[in-house]
Amino acid sequence: MPVRVTLDVMLARRKMRAKDLAAQVGISETQMSLLRTGKVKGMRFDTLSKICLLLGCQPGDILEYDARESDLTTGIE
């Protein structure tokens, strides 16, 4: 998947535990773990907004795109 979640980096910068962030965002620790490891196919904008608010960051600070990993074989129309 060309989009990677780099949430661990921001958690470390903010010296926050994933467990605490999960509680404040209102998601389970299991769901937070799946987000951190990139084992999800998507994220609700509401969840992303809460994470960014609590970490004082922008979505681009916790999401990364690598075009080399894209499996798109056709151009975007």
Backbone as CSV, one residue per row, in Angstrom:
resi,resn,N_x,N_y,N_z,CA_x,CA_y,CA_z,C_x,C_y,C_z
1,MET,0.851,-1.171,0.000,0.000,0.000,0.000,0.899,1.238,0.000
2,PRO,0.651,2.163,-0.896,1.505,3.342,-1.009,1.308,4.375,0.106
3,VAL,0.213,4.295,0.845,-0.010,5.226,1.950,0.362,4.514,3.248
4,ARG,1.291,5.121,3.978,1.739,4.546,5.246,1.366,5.476,6.388
5,VAL,1.043,4.871,7.520,0.733,5.631,8.728,2.010,5.726,9.556
6,THR,2.421,6.942,9.852,3.637,7.174,10.639,3.266,7.762,12.000
7,LEU,2.193,7.263,12.558,1.670,7.751,13.826,2.664,7.547,14.971
8,ASP,3.401,6.457,14.953,4.380,6.192,16.010,5.409,7.307,16.141
9,VAL,5.809,7.858,15.012,6.796,8.946,15.027,6.231,10.155,15.774
10,MET,4.997,10.513,15.465,4.389,11.676,16.115,4.116,11.400,17.590
11,LEU,3.723,10.178,17.918,3.520,9.833,19.329,4.827,10.001,20.103
12,ALA,5.918,9.543,19.523,7.221,9.667,20.182,7.605,11.138,20.344
13,ARG,7.373,11.941,19.320,7.699,13.373,19.397,6.910,14.076,20.490
14,ARG,5.670,13.649,20.663,4.793,14.274,21.661,4.895,13.582,23.020
15,LYS,5.717,12.530,23.097,5.884,11.762,24.339,4.535,11.302,24.881
16,MET,3.718,10.742,23.977,2.395,10.264,24.332,2.297,8.768,24.054
17,ARG,1.595,8.078,24.902,1.391,6.643,24.701,0.172,6.414,23.819
18,ALA,0.240,5.391,22.990,-0.861,5.064,22.090,-2.128,4.755,22.876
19,LYS,-1.963,4.128,24.014,-3.107,3.796,24.871,-3.841,5.065,25.301
20,ASP,-3.092,6.091,25.682,-3.698,7.351,26.113,-4.379,8.066,24.948
21,LEU,-3.730,8.058,23.787,-4.325,8.687,22.608,-5.618,7.987,22.217
22,ALA,-5.616,6.658,22.247,-6.818,5.888,21.904,-7.981,6.278,22.811
23,ALA,-7.712,6.389,24.108,-8.767,6.750,25.063,-9.314,8.147,24.773
24,GLN,-8.428,9.084,24.465,-8.864,10.460,24.204,-9.600,10.586,22.877
25,VAL,-9.203,9.786,21.880,-9.863,9.826,20.570,-11.211,9.112,20.628
26,GLY,-11.300,8.105,21.505,-12.544,7.345,21.623,-12.552,6.089,20.775
27,ILE,-11.367,5.512,20.551,-11.276,4.245,19.829,-10.587,3.229,20.737
28,SER,-10.743,1.960,20.400,-10.146,0.908,21.218,-8.629,0.872,21.038
29,GLU,-7.961,0.293,22.016,-6.510,0.123,21.911,-6.169,-0.778,20.729
30,THR,-7.033,-1.751,20.454,-6.824,-2.650,19.312,-6.877,-1.869,18.014
31,GLN,-7.873,-0.999,17.870,-7.994,-0.197,16.659,-6.803,0.741,16.511
32,MET,-6.348,1.328,17.621,-5.173,2.204,17.581,-3.948,1.411,17.131
33,SER,-3.803,0.196,17.633,-2.677,-0.647,17.238,-2.724,-0.944,15.741
34,LEU,-3.907,-1.233,15.230,-4.052,-1.507,13.790,-3.704,-0.268,12.969
35,LEU,-4.092,0.905,13.449,-3.740,2.158,12.764,-2.225,2.347,12.747
36,ARG,-1.603,2.158,13.910,-0.159,2.380,14.032,0.653,1.446,13.150
37,THR,0.172,0.234,12.973,0.916,-0.737,12.169,0.535,-0.704,10.696
38,GLY,-0.438,0.131,10.334,-0.832,0.247,8.935,-1.661,-0.913,8.434
39,LYS,-2.302,-1.630,9.337,-3.099,-2.793,8.948,-4.565,-2.450,8.720
40,VAL,-4.823,-1.211,8.380,-6.183,-0.781,8.060,-6.206,-0.267,6.626
41,LYS,-7.350,-0.324,6.013,-7.500,0.157,4.633,-7.986,1.594,4.576
42,GLY,-8.436,2.101,5.702,-8.942,3.464,5.718,-9.111,3.971,7.127
43,MET,-9.421,5.270,7.230,-9.611,5.912,8.522,-10.694,6.966,8.348
44,ARG,-11.580,7.043,9.301,-12.626,8.063,9.238,-11.995,9.438,9.422
45,PHE,-12.502,10.417,8.690,-11.997,11.779,8.828,-12.186,12.283,10.255
46,ASP,-13.255,11.869,10.904,-13.505,12.263,12.278,-12.368,11.777,13.189
47,THR,-11.958,10.535,13.006,-10.863,9.968,13.793,-9.559,10.684,13.485
48,LEU,-9.290,10.908,12.214,-8.076,11.617,11.803,-8.048,13.026,12.388
49,SER,-9.183,13.701,12.377,-9.274,15.062,12.928,-8.967,15.078,14.414
50,LYS,-9.524,14.128,15.150,-9.279,14.057,16.595,-7.811,13.771,16.886
51,ILE,-7.221,12.860,16.136,-5.804,12.534,16.331,-4.945,13.773,16.088
52,CYS,-5.225,14.472,15.002,-4.449,15.677,14.683,-4.634,16.762,15.735
53,LEU,-5.847,16.930,16.221,-6.117,17.922,17.258,-5.326,17.599,18.523
54,LEU,-5.387,16.350,18.954,-4.734,15.947,20.199,-3.211,15.947,20.099
55,LEU,-2.689,15.646,18.922,-1.236,15.630,18.737,-0.694,16.977,18.256
56,GLY,-1.586,17.898,17.932,-1.155,19.210,17.441,-0.389,19.092,16.140
57,CYS,-0.949,18.322,15.200,-0.250,18.088,13.941,-1.221,18.168,12.768
58,GLN,-0.693,18.009,11.573,-1.471,17.983,10.336,-1.553,16.531,9.850
59,PRO,-2.562,16.183,9.042,-2.653,14.818,8.518,-1.362,14.350,7.835
60,GLY,-0.688,15.255,7.138,0.560,14.897,6.465,1.682,14.545,7.420
61,ASP,1.521,14.880,8.696,2.530,14.526,9.692,2.425,13.068,10.117
62,ILE,1.258,12.460,9.878,1.081,11.063,10.297,0.754,10.122,9.141
63,LEU,0.636,10.684,7.942,0.394,9.878,6.744,1.473,10.188,5.714
64,GLU,1.946,9.172,5.055,3.016,9.321,4.071,2.641,8.555,2.801
65,TYR,2.905,9.144,1.654,2.601,8.501,0.368,3.893,8.206,-0.369
66,ASP,4.029,6.965,-0.839,5.198,6.545,-1.612,4.712,6.016,-2.957
67,ALA,4.847,6.810,-3.997,4.354,6.438,-5.332,5.009,5.166,-5.850
68,ARG,6.209,4.867,-5.396,6.892,3.647,-5.861,6.174,2.387,-5.430
69,GLU,5.353,2.481,-4.378,4.622,1.316,-3.894,3.221,1.221,-4.494
70,SER,2.853,2.149,-5.335,1.524,2.158,-5.939,1.400,1.042,-6.956
71,ASP,0.226,0.410,-6.964,-0.024,-0.633,-7.951,-0.948,-0.142,-9.062
72,LEU,-1.116,1.166,-9.128,-1.935,1.741,-10.181,-1.200,1.625,-11.503
73,THR,-1.829,0.993,-12.462,-1.170,0.798,-13.757,-1.676,1.768,-14.811
74,THR,-2.742,2.494,-14.482,-3.266,3.460,-15.434,-3.188,4.851,-14.847
75,GLY,-3.216,5.839,-15.674,-3.174,7.214,-15.208,-4.478,7.608,-14.565
76,ILE,-4.447,8.644,-13.781,-5.653,9.152,-13.139,-6.397,10.024,-14.144
77,GLU,-7.662,9.779,-14.250,-8.471,10.540,-15.218,-9.405,11.466,-14.515
